[in-house]
């Protein structure tokens, strides 16, 4: 199995502050995202990902986010097997120091 590409919360924050257009997907549960999501992230619960494959564009890279980065890593493996370009934000929202909404 190919390794999953990663991004650190710090690097992600820098890219967002630089105005980069990124495809962020938060795979946490509803009650978790109520505590705050990275602005611009799309919320698709981990369990709903298989039913939402039509949301993903094979030509774009998606950055996946969860609380600690374990669930998002699982989602990354799943989508990478389907041929999608993915990146896991390591450390998850526990390590995120940027703004949330």
Secondary structure, 3 states (H helix, E strand, C coil): CCCCCEEEHHHHHHHHHCCCCCEEEECCCHHHHCCCCCCCCEECCHHHHHHHHHHCCCCCEEEEECCCCHHHHHHHHHHHHCCCEEEEEECHHHCCCCCCC
